[in-house]
Amino acid sequence: MKKIFQNILSITIVGLLLTSACTDDWEELNTDPNNPTVVPATNLLAQSIRYFGDTYYDAWFNMNNTSTYAGHLGKIQYIDESRYYERESVIDDNWRDLYRVAIDLEMAKKFARSEGNTNLEAAALTFQSFVLQIGTDSWGGMPFTQAISGLTGITSPAYDNQETIYLALMDSLNKANTLFALGELSVLGDGDILYGGDVAKWQKFANSVRLRMANRAAGVSTAAATVRTEILADANTYPIMASNDDNAFLYWPGAAPYKEPWAEDAETRDDHAVGSYLIDYMLSTADPRIAVYAEPAASDGAYRGVVPGIDDESLGSIAQYSRIGSFYRGNAEGHTPFMRYAEVKFIEAEANSDQVAFEAAIVASFEENELDAGDGAAFAAGFSVNSDDLYYQKWVALFKQGHEAWAECRRTDVPVMGVAPGARFPEHNRPPFRFPYPTGETQLNSNNLAPFSSVVVDKFWGEQMWWDTRTGVN
């Protein structure tokens, strides 16, 4: 199945380059937004999946930033980002890339409707909602209704708060589920480089992302808590991921320019090691997954992590730190994990205080990492769902999903992590709450940005995410 996806990606992207070009930003659309140039919707879906995987799961955003904030990784060379000395151009690029994908998917939905392809419309809606979930969990309030839904050509779109965005995205995912459930025979085409045309898996992905959002917001929203209960209580109406076969993994062809981003970075860079928070916890629990996540240090063969944002005086020889394991960084044909079945089981375990689901989640993580299920079951039996074990194990399982691991750290405060030792802003007591707003917004959309930027402190802190109920953090 992996090879099928890789071949589809190679063929589809070549076709896409021959037939269409997607916008870099709003100004480069250069078309009437109400009558954009018609491109096959399946091509836009392929480009959106590929581009988001390449830009949001790469070294610049995932490895340098979100995986570092989550304690999974740390930089050992060019440590600026881990210390919160962010490149303004990177922030601008991340913001632009998010909207590029979201707007392309808005066009894909419109074209799919004109083609009478309900399933393709639902797939585009699903992936768009997933993309914007990561966006709002990174920035909080952001342009949403005016920036996405209408394609009206508004150049200074109003901002929506995170609660509004969350509830709207959960409604969109529910709409996608309804469209998939119609059972129409319309095909997704070669542009489905995620599931190879399997509509049932797309429906599970839609409901699983909605479940993720509902679980994250359940502590602050009765509506979200109700959604979580409804999904978990009715698998017929709301099918969710049921095995690792349902994982939303993008497999890369492996040939330039379509290499797995972490592996491509490793060809020329050696800037990252596994984070000390992750290594130390896995050592303390004798977790067999450590041999998959990390390489023994070159200096002495021990597993040793680097403190994210370590100061120069404490860094020492970089040979003493464990690099990322080859399973995750040594395969150009590797995968980008958008969502895992294990995450769904962890959510089920949390919602229902279900020990069986909790242990199944850990076993799923073992199997996904090509470890023995029996070993996973024996390991899982040593943990209790009614403790922080649940949050720790979910955090471990989210490796390479820096955005999600960071969000869970902010929601649960597990593990407790301090600010980077070499921090640009040392007065804080936790890693960043948010990603900085881009300079382009301060220059071109300042009036709409002002109420949201006014609650930001030192670029990365200030007002917490809507669903972040931690106290005593700054």
VOGU-3710 file (C-alpha; in Angstrom, 3 decimals, decimal comma):
1> mkkifqnils> 0,000/0,000/0,000  2,865/2,367/0,816  4,353/1,931/-2,665  0,962/2,612/-4,248  0,788/5,979/-2,489  4,373/6,786/-3,467  3,748/5,992/-7,130  0,518/7,994/-7,147  2,338/10,958/-5,631  5,078/10,870/-8,279
11> itivglllts> 2,636/10,609/-11,178  0,135/13,118/-9,824  2,623/15,847/-9,006  4,147/15,619/-12,485  0,666/15,930/-13,966  -0,117/18,813/-11,685  2,965/20,720/-12,756  1,957/20,248/-16,375  -1,616/21,395/-15,904  -1,735/24,003/-13,165
21> actddweeln> 0,122/26,278/-10,797  -1,028/27,141/-7,297  -0,818/30,532/-5,651  2,020/31,488/-3,300  -0,144/34,021/-1,519  -3,324/36,019/-1,928  -1,691/38,706/-4,061  -0,403/36,142/-6,560  -3,818/34,675/-7,351  -4,069/37,228/-10,176
31> tdpnnptvvp> -7,547/35,991/-11,030  -11,096/36,937/-10,272  -11,575/35,107/-6,940  -15,178/34,341/-7,832  -14,169/32,762/-11,141  -10,748/31,167/-10,644  -9,046/29,249/-13,417  -10,493/25,743/-13,474  -8,063/23,049/-12,360  -9,064/19,429/-11,717
41> atnllaqsir> -10,024/19,273/-8,061  -8,068/16,066/-7,575  -4,866/17,876/-8,652  -5,437/20,593/-6,086  -5,966/17,949/-3,407  -2,657/16,286/-4,277  -0,758/19,557/-4,301  -2,267/20,595/-0,967  -1,403/17,336/0,785  2,112/17,311/-0,630
51> yfgdtyydaw> 2,810/20,976/0,057  1,509/20,893/3,625  3,538/17,782/4,367  6,616/19,455/2,933  6,281/22,789/4,736  4,685/21,978/8,100  6,533/18,726/8,792  9,985/19,862/7,712  13,079/21,067/9,544  12,027/24,717/9,687
61> fnmnntstya> 8,656/24,402/11,403  8,389/20,890/12,807  11,970/20,130/13,847  13,240/23,606/14,764  10,084/24,801/16,460  7,119/22,639/17,391  9,021/19,420/18,155  11,435/21,500/20,237  8,632/23,241/22,149  7,218/19,769/22,832
71> ghlgkiqyid> 10,526/18,494/24,211  10,899/15,811/21,555  13,905/17,393/19,853  16,573/19,979/20,526  19,085/21,731/18,327  22,803/21,116/18,784  23,999/23,489/16,077  22,528/26,857/15,033  20,422/26,781/18,175  18,665/30,124/17,629
81> esryyeresv> 15,123/28,792/17,140  15,284/26,580/20,220  16,143/29,710/22,190  13,252/31,655/20,590  15,404/33,793/18,287  13,022/33,221/15,425  13,656/34,239/11,831  10,910/36,645/10,775  11,005/35,214/7,254  10,231/31,745/8,613
91> iddnwrdlyr> 7,214/33,039/10,526  5,971/34,831/7,415  6,508/31,699/5,310  4,647/29,453/7,752  1,675/31,809/7,796  1,661/32,169/4,009  1,989/28,429/3,468  -0,970/27,705/5,735  -3,239/30,040/3,795  -1,903/28,904/0,459
101> vaidlemakk> -3,004/25,360/1,248  -6,310/26,398/2,815  -7,246/28,567/-0,174  -6,206/25,917/-2,689  -8,471/23,481/-0,848  -11,295/26,012/-0,915  -10,938/26,060/-4,695  -10,755/22,263/-4,738  -14,094/22,120/-2,916  -15,653/24,520/-5,416
111> farsegntnl> -14,323/22,613/-8,412  -15,383/19,271/-6,921  -18,923/20,590/-6,527  -18,929/21,760/-10,131  -17,728/18,277/-11,126  -20,527/16,710/-9,063  -17,933/14,850/-6,992  -19,258/14,731/-3,441  -16,518/12,497/-2,066  -13,774/14,719/-3,423
121> eaaaltfqsf> -15,464/17,777/-1,952  -15,594/16,000/1,410  -11,926/14,988/1,215  -10,874/18,568/0,446  -13,043/19,830/3,312  -11,501/17,266/5,655  -7,932/18,161/4,825  -8,681/21,881/4,927  -10,156/21,512/8,420  -7,133/19,507/9,528
131> vlqigtdswg> -4,771/22,189/8,196  -6,656/25,007/9,897  -6,803/23,076/13,179  -3,016/23,066/13,217  -3,047/26,743/12,274  -5,287/27,888/15,101  -3,467/25,671/17,598  -0,274/27,486/16,579  -1,555/31,082/16,510  -4,887/31,102/18,327
141> gmpftqaisg> -7,038/33,803/16,781  -6,463/34,285/13,064  -8,274/35,311/9,862  -10,777/32,587/9,139  -14,286/33,406/7,939  -13,310/36,242/5,611  -9,985/34,683/4,642  -11,175/31,211/3,696  -14,859/30,617/3,266  -15,815/33,124/0,625
151> ltgitspayd> -12,744/33,699/-1,558  -14,136/37,209/-1,816  -10,861/38,940/-2,541  -10,755/40,716/0,841  -7,144/41,811/1,337  -7,448/42,686/5,044  -9,580/39,898/6,496  -11,006/40,119/9,985  -9,721/37,823/12,711  -11,861/35,205/14,446
161> nqetiylalm> -11,154/34,026/17,968  -10,069/30,450/18,537  -13,362/29,292/20,007  -15,208/30,443/16,886  -12,676/28,717/14,644  -12,770/25,472/16,625  -16,535/25,182/16,619  -16,703/26,041/12,911  -14,052/23,456/12,019  -15,823/20,764/14,011
171> dslnkantlf> -19,000/21,630/12,101  -17,072/21,395/8,814  -15,758/17,962/9,723  -19,278/16,873/10,611  -20,383/18,094/7,179  -17,582/16,072/5,587  -18,762/12,980/7,448  -22,297/13,576/6,177  -21,073/13,929/2,591  -19,018/10,739/2,822
181> algelsvlgd> -21,988/8,916/4,352  -24,113/9,581/1,268  -22,379/6,575/-0,235  -21,956/8,108/-3,659  -19,654/6,356/-6,100  -17,688/9,448/-7,111  -13,964/8,721/-7,073  -11,198/10,784/-5,522  -8,884/10,400/-8,505  -5,116/10,162/-8,670
191> gdilyggdva> -4,823/13,208/-6,443  -5,575/11,161/-3,351  -1,956/10,619/-2,388  -2,941/10,020/1,239  -5,351/7,064/1,086  -5,173/5,953/-2,532  -8,859/6,593/-3,218  -10,215/4,830/-0,116  -13,266/6,914/0,799  -13,933/4,930/3,985
201> kwqkfansvr> -10,507/5,825/5,331  -11,088/9,493/4,537  -14,339/9,382/6,486  -12,494/7,895/9,467  -9,858/10,605/9,172  -12,536/13,325/9,203  -14,198/11,970/12,325  -10,873/11,319/14,038  -9,699/14,907/13,532  -13,062/16,108/14,847
211> lrmanraagv> -12,606/13,822/17,852  -9,118/15,261/18,418  -10,509/18,787/18,465  -13,451/17,849/20,668  -11,168/16,190/23,189  -8,806/19,150/23,253  -11,633/21,592/23,894  -13,790/19,365/26,120  -12,502/21,044/29,272  -13,701/24,490/28,193
221> staaatvrte> -16,664/23,764/25,922  -19,817/21,807/26,659  -20,444/21,613/22,921  -17,038/20,035/22,332  -17,527/17,566/25,176  -20,858/16,562/23,657  -19,246/16,000/20,262  -16,624/13,760/21,852  -19,308/11,684/23,556  -21,380/11,376/20,385
231> iladantypi> -18,477/10,209/18,253  -17,249/7,619/20,727  -20,771/6,302/21,310  -21,766/5,791/17,666  -19,167/4,187/15,424  -21,751/3,520/12,726  -22,593/7,189/12,262  -19,113/8,444/13,083  -16,546/5,824/12,029  -13,085/6,592/13,398
241> masnddnafl> -9,657/5,057/12,917  -9,840/1,408/13,950  -6,309/0,140/13,289  -2,906/1,288/12,082  -4,152/0,617/8,558  -6,192/3,800/8,973  -3,224/6,011/9,886  -3,114/9,272/7,938  0,494/8,885/6,783  1,899/10,535/3,673
251> ywpgaapyke> 4,549/8,266/2,133  7,118/9,998/-0,047  8,449/8,726/-3,414  12,031/9,236/-2,245  13,464/10,871/-5,372  14,171/14,600/-5,556  12,264/16,808/-5,110  9,833/14,518/-3,279  11,867/13,169/-0,399  10,625/12,771/3,156
261> pwaedaetrd> 11,509/16,150/4,731  13,409/14,920/7,811  15,484/12,521/5,725  16,200/15,199/3,145  17,389/17,525/5,894  19,709/14,792/7,207  21,503/14,607/3,861  23,194/17,958/4,452  22,513/18,922/8,080  23,288/17,609/11,561
271> dhavgsylid> 21,555/20,245/13,659  19,164/18,149/15,752  19,287/15,590/18,536  16,490/13,916/20,437  15,354/16,041/23,386  16,414/15,261/26,933  12,836/15,308/28,219  11,905/12,475/25,870  15,096/10,431/26,274  15,077/10,715/30,073
281> ymlstadpri> 11,440/9,652/30,339  11,870/6,713/27,976  14,949/5,559/29,881  13,053/5,813/33,173  10,338/3,497/31,843  12,675/1,149/29,928  10,690/1,932/26,774  11,799/-0,258/23,824  10,715/2,463/21,394  13,811/4,442/22,346
291> avyaepaasd> 15,837/2,304/19,932  13,507/3,393/17,115  13,302/7,052/18,047  16,983/7,601/18,783  20,507/6,487/17,951  23,038/5,823/20,718  25,448/8,714/21,173  28,582/8,426/19,070  30,794/9,319/22,031  29,939/6,408/24,321
301> gayrgvvpgi> 26,953/4,455/22,964  24,557/5,791/25,589  21,138/7,281/24,944  21,436/10,931/25,888  19,191/13,824/24,924  19,921/17,505/24,612  18,034/20,087/26,639  15,970/22,115/24,139  17,504/25,554/23,783  20,617/24,606/25,736
311> ddeslgsiaq> 23,073/27,425/26,439  26,494/27,441/24,801  28,353/26,903/28,070  26,505/23,646/28,761  26,433/22,240/25,239  29,813/20,511/25,161  30,656/18,043/22,409  27,745/17,279/20,123  28,996/13,688/19,848  27,491/13,019/23,277
321> ysrigsfyrg> 23,896/13,453/22,065  21,566/10,887/20,511  20,551/11,698/16,961  17,099/10,871/15,584  16,651/7,205/14,673  16,879/6,141/11,037  13,263/4,945/11,035  12,228/8,583/11,331  15,109/10,409/9,681  17,013/7,982/7,500
331> naeghtpfmr> 14,528/7,016/4,826  13,785/9,303/1,877  10,738/7,097/1,207  9,592/7,499/4,787  6,335/8,898/6,062  4,894/12,128/7,371  2,364/11,343/10,128  -0,720/13,562/9,993  -2,706/11,447/12,458  -2,297/8,068/14,113
341> yaevkfieae> -4,725/5,382/15,211  -2,894/5,345/18,549  -3,981/8,948/19,152  -7,611/7,954/18,714  -7,249/5,189/21,296  -5,587/7,574/23,744  -8,538/9,944/23,353  -10,978/7,093/23,947  -9,009/6,085/27,029  -9,052/9,626/28,409
351> ansdqvafea> -12,722/10,257/27,718  -13,902/7,014/29,317  -11,094/6,320/31,822  -10,695/3,098/29,856  -7,644/1,031/30,782  -8,208/-1,385/27,897  -8,226/1,449/25,355  -5,147/2,945/27,010  -3,169/-0,255/26,688  -4,417/-0,723/23,117
361> aivasfeene> -3,084/2,740/22,284  0,381/1,826/23,522  0,320/-1,479/21,634  -0,708/0,385/18,475  2,274/2,694/18,918  4,597/-0,295/19,292  3,233/-1,937/16,159  3,445/1,299/14,192  7,120/1,456/15,132  7,578/-2,127/13,896
371> ldagdgaafa> 7,972/-3,545/17,398  6,355/-6,698/18,726  2,737/-6,348/19,867  3,331/-8,775/22,722  6,179/-6,644/24,006  3,906/-3,633/23,715  1,176/-5,332/25,730  3,621/-6,314/28,473  4,971/-2,762/28,578  1,496/-1,187/28,596
381> agfsvnsddl> 0,326/-3,278/31,547  2,637/-1,311/33,818  0,774/1,980/33,385  -2,523/3,315/34,738  -5,070/5,264/32,749  -6,046/7,150/35,908  -2,748/8,994/36,205  -0,398/11,195/34,246  0,804/7,975/32,604  -1,911/8,552/30,010
391> yyqkwvalfk> -0,587/11,974/29,042  3,045/10,858/29,085  2,388/7,864/26,865  0,343/9,902/24,408  3,149/12,462/24,270  5,679/9,727/23,511  3,476/8,242/20,779  3,151/11,613/19,011  6,826/11,648/17,981  7,377/13,496/14,691
401> qgheawaecr> 3,996/15,240/15,133  5,492/18,293/16,769  2,333/20,358/16,400  0,183/17,821/18,246  2,737/16,993/20,922  3,190/20,704/21,623  -0,573/21,214/21,832  -0,928/18,326/24,276  1,898/19,707/26,434  0,068/23,026/26,627
411> rtdvpvmgva> -3,228/21,324/27,430  -1,986/18,884/30,077  1,285/20,418/31,331  2,799/16,946/30,909  5,692/16,763/30,982  6,472/19,889/32,973  9,153/21,692/30,986  10,935/24,914/31,711  11,949/27,686/29,380  15,078/27,090/27,294
421> pgarfpehnr> 18,280/27,631/29,329  19,614/29,912/26,598  16,273/31,642/26,140  15,899/35,033/24,550  13,136/35,649/27,103  14,368/33,889/30,278  11,699/35,244/32,633  9,120/32,673/31,499  8,584/29,281/33,137  7,239/27,225/30,241
431> ppfrfpyptg> 8,021/26,779/26,535  6,075/28,997/24,112  2,296/29,212/24,298  1,964/30,223/20,658  3,779/31,007/17,424  4,433/34,717/16,718  2,215/36,633/14,339  4,011/37,483/11,063  5,359/40,903/10,251  3,234/40,945/7,111
441> etqlnsnnla> 0,110/41,091/9,255  1,463/43,966/11,330  2,162/45,872/8,124  -0,871/45,004/5,997  -3,635/44,012/8,413  -2,724/45,860/11,593  -6,209/47,059/12,533  -7,666/43,569/12,531  -4,593/42,100/14,186  -4,382/44,647/17,009
451> pfssvvvdkf> -6,901/43,118/19,474  -5,180/39,741/19,130  -1,563/40,885/19,175  -2,230/43,098/22,201  -2,529/40,015/24,441  0,771/38,544/23,219  3,832/38,894/25,450  7,377/38,484/24,139  6,083/37,140/20,821  5,527/33,581/22,122
461> wgeqmwwdtr> 3,619/34,024/25,402  0,781/36,034/26,910  -2,795/34,871/26,534  -3,020/31,082/26,427  -4,898/29,062/23,844  -8,656/28,869/24,405  -8,360/25,255/25,522  -5,224/25,781/27,654  -6,460/25,908/31,266  -3,095/25,689/33,018
471> tgvn> -2,546/28,063/35,921  0,679/29,561/37,199  2,380/29,396/33,820  3,911/32,308/31,975
//
